[in-house]
């Protein structure tokens, strides 16, 4: 799974303000092209992966959009913000959102969590929203491989 989470190519950091929910901490935004389509990463700066938060929890949402490039439109962004707020609230204080990806009608949230049991919590939180195609996965990332690779590519 970690291989699937790896960023492809090196998106360029942009000077654009990040659109979307207000998040704690300082975030970096980078944009690029992958397979001819825009890819947008947002990453929490200077996060340190350490015990007990060594489980990489990923919530992936496949959405429909009016945008031809596969990026979220206004309505999708609002819906993504609502999903993110539910996930963050449900997983606190046992997980930290560290990255967000938009690519080709898919929006992913990456959290470091302190237990695989949080997968059930995330899935339960998402049940209270209108039905959506959201898949939650969890895997060990004791070394912080995902975050370290993403940070290296974006900075």
Helices and strands as residue ranges (DSSP letters): H 2-5, E 12-13, E 27-34, E 37-44, E 55-62, H 74-91, E 95-103, E 106-113, H 118-127, E 133-140, H 145-154
